[in-house]
Amino acid sequence: MAKESVTLPGDKVAYIEEFEGADGTYESDGIVRSSRIGKTVFDLKKRVVKIDHKARSSLLPKVSDLVVGFVDMVPSNMVSMKILYINDVKSEAGFGAISLMKGGRGRRGIMFRVGDIVRAKVVSLLNANIHVTFHDENLGVIYTVCHSCGSNVVRVDGKVKCIECGTTEERKFAEDYGKVSLILSHYQGS
């Protein structure tokens, strides 16, 4: 019987007294650690642990990769997002990314809202954080709804306007923002 879980490089997977390390592991001070991203597979009968790196869901973003996800927090000087796709490949690893916004929430106001679907580019993996940027025409919000009532919105210049309640809000749009059905069908087909 085998038990599985996802690990990152350097994660502790077992003590050497419990399991012998196999493919994708190394020993450090009596601890078996992962040497790569993947699924940790414990063989309970043989008392062996290995890291299976074939899992698509554990793809780690690299600098210059494009990521798509949803905004989960917008503190005063940054945007935090959960990554759903890396270079158009679905990721179920649950990676988060941040973008520091110069001058607070943007020069003109709040450019992102919680729940926005966004595309960003990875610029750094500094301090175990994935840092992204939205500074390009094809980066920014690709889908959103009204923050006030949750209804559909239409793009009007650099803003969105709710078709139900009339609320207008600023956003940093990706150049293909208006092509929502093409974008969503592309990612749902992945």
C-alpha atoms as one frame of an Amber mdcrd trajectory, in Angstrom:
protein
   0.000   0.000   0.000   1.373   3.449  -0.940   0.429   6.825   0.519   1.043
  10.034  -1.554   1.400  13.803  -0.932   2.999  16.776  -2.773   6.389  18.161
  -1.662   8.811  20.920  -2.587  12.632  20.718  -2.694  14.089  20.636   0.820
  10.852  19.471   2.471  11.258  16.855   5.195   9.606  13.638   4.043  10.742
  11.162   6.719  13.332  10.253   9.332  15.969   7.708   8.276  14.819   5.460
  11.120  11.356   5.243   9.507  12.024   5.142   5.756  14.966   4.715   3.408
  15.302   7.468   0.825  15.060   6.538  -2.849  14.746   8.431  -6.153  14.326
  12.200  -5.694  15.481  12.338  -2.059  18.618  13.050  -0.058  19.636  12.638
   3.585  20.576  15.538   5.837  21.221  15.138   9.587  19.125  11.994   9.880
  16.233  13.394   7.842  15.167  12.269   4.367  14.389  15.396   2.300  12.947
  15.992  -1.148  15.418  16.998  -3.862  12.688  18.056  -6.323   9.034  19.025
  -6.653   6.656  16.137  -7.012   4.510  13.598  -5.288   5.981  11.944  -2.223
   5.316   8.222  -2.452   5.713   6.071   0.651   6.004   2.312   0.156   4.902
   1.132   3.588   5.811  -2.512   2.961   9.384  -1.856   1.794   9.788   1.196
   4.112  11.048   3.315   1.187  10.114   6.888   0.210  10.635   8.457  -3.220
   9.634  11.647  -5.023   7.755  11.121  -8.281   8.369  14.259 -10.351   6.083
  13.343 -13.251   3.069  15.113 -11.744   1.917  18.024 -13.947   0.307  19.777
 -11.006   3.665  20.418  -9.340   5.182  22.526 -12.122   7.167  25.338 -10.463
   7.029  28.749 -12.160  10.307  30.173 -13.486  11.344  33.760 -14.245   9.601
  35.020 -17.432   6.797  32.407 -17.232   3.237  33.649 -17.740   0.806  32.738
 -14.966  -2.977  33.031 -14.749  -4.841  33.029 -11.467  -7.233  34.924  -9.268
  -6.580  37.858  -6.954  -7.014  36.732  -3.332  -5.809  39.861  -1.474  -5.166
  43.525  -2.255  -3.346  45.119   0.698  -2.378  48.773   0.374   0.827  48.325
  -1.635   0.601  44.911  -3.286  -1.555  42.373  -5.091  -1.609  38.718  -4.038
  -2.824  36.002  -6.396  -3.314  32.228  -6.420  -1.830  30.627  -9.534  -4.117
  28.352 -11.563  -2.096  28.045 -14.812   1.615  28.264 -15.615   2.370  28.808
 -19.326  -1.140  27.514 -20.149  -0.623  24.297 -18.122  -3.025  23.775 -15.237
  -1.335  23.851 -11.820  -3.009  22.350  -8.770  -0.023  22.992  -6.505  -1.625
  26.060  -4.891   1.269  28.457  -5.504   0.724  32.074  -4.548   2.375  35.116
  -6.116   2.713  38.771  -5.188   3.200  42.012  -7.070   4.400  45.116  -5.282
   2.592  48.183  -6.551   4.607  51.411  -6.635   2.794  54.284  -4.991   0.211
  52.159  -3.223  -2.809  50.808  -5.054  -1.933  52.353  -8.386  -1.638  55.906
  -9.639  -5.342  56.256 -10.347  -6.923  54.040  -7.695  -7.588  50.368  -7.076
  -6.432  48.543 -10.209  -7.314  45.019  -9.006 -10.057  43.558  -6.809 -10.349
  40.263  -4.952 -11.776  37.692  -7.360 -10.378  39.215 -10.571  -8.914  36.653
 -12.973  -5.491  37.996 -14.000  -2.487  37.191 -16.185   0.985  38.121 -14.917
   4.655  37.504 -15.701   7.055  35.987 -13.170   9.961  38.383 -12.542  11.635
  36.872  -9.471  11.669  33.939  -7.052  13.322  36.001  -4.301  13.051  34.896
  -0.648  10.888  31.867  -1.508   8.178  34.158  -2.934   6.970  34.223  -6.516
   7.062  37.868  -7.632   5.048  38.881 -10.695   4.484  42.010 -12.752   1.501
  43.377 -14.653   3.583  45.940 -16.621   2.873  44.818 -20.181  -0.070  45.119
 -22.583  -0.986  41.425 -22.395  -0.846  41.389 -18.573  -3.588  42.372 -16.140
  -7.249  41.575 -15.602  -8.678  39.109 -18.135 -12.055  38.619 -16.417 -13.986
  40.355 -13.636 -17.461  41.006 -12.317 -18.963  43.930 -10.427 -17.398  44.260
  -6.992 -20.638  45.692  -5.569 -23.316  43.274  -6.809 -21.481  40.459  -8.638
 -23.157  41.088 -12.010 -21.491  41.206 -15.411 -19.569  44.313 -16.432 -18.593
  45.992 -19.691 -15.330  47.772 -20.408 -15.546  51.525 -20.810 -12.091  53.029
 -21.450  -9.905  52.089 -18.431 -12.889  51.157 -16.288 -15.567  48.521 -15.969
 -19.226  49.448 -15.655 -21.810  47.113 -14.135 -24.753  46.382 -16.437 -27.059
  45.953 -13.406 -26.196  48.568 -10.746 -24.154  51.016 -12.844 -21.063  50.947
 -10.560 -17.825  51.900 -12.342 -14.376  50.755 -11.213 -10.848  51.117 -12.577
  -8.815  48.084 -13.608  -5.452  47.323 -15.217  -6.703  45.340 -18.211  -4.861
  42.796 -20.335  -5.152  43.678 -24.035  -7.468  40.685 -24.646  -9.847  41.497
 -21.756 -12.937  41.694 -24.010 -12.404  38.195 -25.417 -13.574  36.450 -22.236
 -15.212  33.427 -23.871 -12.046  32.636 -25.861  -9.850  32.981 -22.779 -12.066
  30.905 -20.487 -12.630  28.145 -23.078  -8.864  27.987 -23.656  -8.153  27.450
 -19.953 -11.088  25.125 -19.335  -9.809  22.927 -22.145  -6.362  22.538 -20.516
